[in-house]
Amino acid sequence: MDDAMPDGLRERRRRTTQLEIHEAALALFEEQGLRATTVQQISNRAGISHRTFFRYFASKEQAAIPGQRRLLHAFESLELDGDEPGDVLRAIERAAMAAMAEVGDGQHEGQLRITRLLAAEPDLQASASGQDLQLVAALRDRLGAGLPDWPVRRIRLVAEIVVATWRAAWQHWGERALQGVVVEPADVLRECMADLRLLVR
């Protein structure tokens, strides 16, 4: 039946299911902790099968931190329009901003819940760090393919620094949000990327 759906409707349904899984994971982690929560419990609460869960997320931890997966997709489809360092950083910033923009209005409370969980759950922090390594590898691969004249060390440095900037932006946003300061995550990322450009001039 899904094959007969228009692409737009299929995409909306995919996004809705993904959000329902994410919300179920967050609620269960808050109620009973990360370790006590199973993928089956998340699936049951989201009203999907165990198999469907794994079409959307590789692990229960990943279901709680969807932003990193959005950035991963952005890196994998990164469009480079020059090989000068400034051009490359601007292209990466556009891709990261697009991934950040998917958070959208009305999802700030959800991001704040993730911030609180990360502070309370060392295993979730470890999972986030593991996902950061995936992000670095994906960006390194994309830059290596698109910038064949760049030395490997430069590609590695850019990938590591950009992912660290993404992480710092979310951490800074979370700290401000916990203090009651309302600010758009995309604005914080934009400020962090501007700081990065100043530092690497």
C-alpha positions in Angstrom: 0.0 0.0 0.0 2.9 2.4 0.8 4.1 2.0 -2.8 1.0 3.6 -4.0 1.4 6.7 -1.8 2.7 10.0 -3.3 6.3 10.8 -2.3 5.2 13.7 -0.2 2.8 11.7 1.8 5.3 8.9 2.3 7.9 11.3 3.6 5.4 12.9 6.0 4.4 9.4 7.3 8.1 8.5 7.7 8.8 11.7 9.6 5.7 11.1 11.8 6.8 7.6 12.7 10.4 8.7 13.4 9.1 11.4 15.7 6.8 8.9 17.5 9.7 6.5 18.1 11.8 9.4 19.4 9.1 10.6 21.7 8.5 7.1 23.0 12.2 6.6 23.7 12.5 9.9 25.5 9.5 9.2 27.7 10.7 5.7 28.7 14.2 6.9 29.4 12.8 9.6 31.7 10.5 7.2 33.4 12.7 4.2 34.0 16.2 5.1 32.8 18.2 4.1 29.7 19.4 0.7 30.9 16.0 -0.5 32.0 14.4 0.4 28.7 14.3 -2.0 25.8 13.8 -1.5 22.1 10.6 -3.7 22.4 9.2 -1.3 25.0 9.9 1.7 22.8 8.3 -0.1 19.9 5.2 -1.0 21.9 4.8 2.6 23.1 5.2 4.0 19.6 2.7 1.4 18.2 5.1 -0.2 15.8 6.8 -3.5 15.4 10.3 -4.3 16.7 11.4 -4.7 13.0 10.0 -1.3 12.1 12.0 0.4 14.9 15.3 -0.8 13.2 14.2 0.7 9.9 14.4 4.1 11.6 17.1 3.8 14.2 20.1 1.5 14.8 19.8 1.5 18.6 17.6 2.8 21.4 20.3 5.4 22.2 20.2 6.7 18.6 16.4 7.1 18.9 17.0 9.6 21.7 19.5 11.7 19.7 18.2 12.1 16.2 20.1 15.4 15.4 23.3 13.5 14.8 21.7 11.3 12.2 20.3 14.4 10.4 23.9 15.8 10.3 25.2 12.5 9.1 22.8 12.6 6.1 23.8 16.2 5.5 27.5 15.3 5.4 26.9 12.3 3.1 25.2 14.6 0.5 27.5 17.6 1.0 27.8 19.8 -2.1 31.2 21.4 -2.4 31.5 24.5 -4.6 35.2 25.2 -4.2 38.4 23.9 -2.7 39.5 27.0 -0.8 39.3 26.5 3.0 36.7 29.3 3.3 34.5 27.9 0.6 34.7 24.4 2.2 33.7 25.7 5.6 30.8 27.7 4.2 29.5 24.6 2.3 29.8 22.6 5.5 28.0 25.3 7.5 25.1 25.4 5.0 24.7 21.6 5.3 24.9 21.7 9.1 22.4 24.6 9.3 20.0 22.7 7.1 20.3 19.7 9.5 19.8 22.0 12.5 16.8 23.7 10.9 15.0 20.4 10.9 14.5 20.8 14.7 11.9 23.4 13.9 9.5 25.3 16.0 7.8 23.6 18.9 10.6 21.1 19.4 12.7 23.1 21.9 11.2 21.3 24.9 12.2 18.0 23.3 15.7 19.2 22.9 15.8 20.4 26.5 14.6 16.9 27.5 17.6 15.4 25.5 19.9 17.8 27.3 18.7 16.7 30.7 19.0 13.0 29.7 22.5 13.5 28.5 23.5 15.0 31.8 21.9 12.2 33.7 22.8 9.1 31.6 26.5 8.3 31.1 25.6 5.5 28.6 23.7 8.1 26.5 26.8 10.4 26.6 29.0 7.5 25.4 26.5 6.7 22.6 26.6 10.4 21.5 30.4 10.3 21.5 30.3 7.2 19.3 28.0 8.9 16.9 30.4 11.8 16.8 33.0 9.4 15.6 30.7 8.3 12.8 30.1 12.0 11.9 33.8 12.7 11.7 34.3 9.6 9.5 31.4 10.5 7.1 32.7 14.1 6.7 36.3 12.9 6.2 35.1 10.5 3.5 33.1 13.1 1.7 35.8 15.7 1.8 38.4 13.2 0.7 36.3 12.3 -2.3 35.5 16.0 -3.2 38.9 17.5 -2.4 41.5 15.1 -3.9 44.2 17.7 -3.8 43.8 18.3 -0.1 46.3 16.6 2.3 44.8 13.9 4.5 45.8 15.8 7.7 43.8 18.9 6.6 40.7 16.8 5.8 41.0 15.1 9.2 41.4 18.5 11.0 38.4 20.0 9.3 36.2 17.0 10.0 37.2 16.9 13.7 36.8 20.6 14.2 33.4 20.8 12.5 31.9 18.0 14.5 33.4 19.5 17.7 31.7 22.8 16.7 28.3 21.1 16.2 28.7 19.4 19.6 29.7 22.7 21.3 26.7 24.5 19.8 24.3 22.0 21.2 26.0 22.0 24.6 25.9 25.8 24.7 22.3 25.9 23.6 21.4 23.3 26.3 23.2 25.3 29.0 21.3 28.5 28.1 18.0 26.7 27.8 18.4 25.2 31.3 18.9 28.8 32.5 15.7 29.8 30.9 17.3 31.7 27.9 15.2 31.1 24.8 17.3 31.0 21.7 17.1 29.2 18.4 19.6 26.3 18.1 20.4 27.4 14.5 21.4 30.8 15.8 23.8 29.2 18.3 25.3 27.1 15.6 25.7 30.1 13.3 27.5 32.0 16.1 29.8 29.0 16.8 30.6 28.6 13.1 31.4 32.3 12.9 33.8 31.9 15.9 35.4 28.9 14.1 36.1 31.0 11.0 37.7 33.7 13.1 39.9 31.1 14.8 41.1 29.5 11.6 41.9 32.7 9.6 
